[in-house]
Amino acid sequence: MPLYDCMLLLKPHVKEAALMDLVAKVGRHVYRKNGVLTDLKSFGTVNLGYGIKKLDGRFYQGKLMQMTLMTPPSFNKELHYLNKEDRLLRWLLVKHRDIKFGLDFLGEDDAKTELSKFGSNIYESEEEEEEDDDDEYNVDESGRKPV
C-alpha cells in the first residue's frame, strides 16, 4: 500500500474537539479500508496568501493539519465526502514517491566509491595551483617580464 499525506485546512474558529472529530472520522475511514494512520501533525493557525471565500465569509487564516496514512490507491476516490464538510476550507491528498536522497540514493557500494574520490587533505590541490602561478605571468629567473 502506498503512503499518502492528507493535508486539511480548517476554518480558524473551529474548536479542538470538532477538529479531532474530523480527524477521527477520516481515521475511521482509513481503518475500514484496511489502512493505517502513521502520523498526525498540527501546524496550528497559519496565515494564508489569499482569502478563501466560503458561504460564511472570506478567510485569511486557517488551522493546518497533516495526516500521513498508508491506504489502498482507491482511497483517493472515496475522500470526496470532505467536499461537503463545513469546517474545512481546503483538503489535499498527496502520494509519497520512492525518492531517495544522499547516500541512500547512491547505495552502499556506490557511496564508498563516490566518497573515496574526495581527498583526505583539502589543501593538496591548492599547493599544485600555486606552483603553476609562475608560468601564468611569464616571469624569467631574473624576475623581469620578457618584452
Steps between C-alpha positions, in 0.01 A plus 500: 500500500636843412559778750290818477493839669154644558519876561196654667452878521222579746326825581680694775206508743457119508534364853754228583225247572346553156845480340572167672155377399584562134841334531339200673240479222774482234697256717201267533454513122868405453464213748189365321704478179772296680728804512721639774528855632878534551546864604296802600639855512334828586661819370263723695350815356669615177459819302385440144640671192151590382150488640293187450137587443234279656129552564565645845772746394855534373777339706860624514608252768450128552601208717729263312514125570707230331403134517744242364321178412556173319195399298404325177519718185119506467478705822542827308162461331327439833611822671263724307261507795741760642374748238171525691669559835416848638808520725748459213637774276712268282632143500771332295622141467862458386664167421854439623739397225799270550752782492834450670757766577867500595672172577171311480479605135848368421477170687763355733760396241461811285519728803840366602645554152347848472639608836844357425532743207535783748853530636568493869699825481303788357814713456681266258340650190579858611874426528507377140322813379748728679795336320341570162456872573854581380429369150187708472684833521805397287755601760874440425741360753633855535156626602438715188218457254609431141443783257 
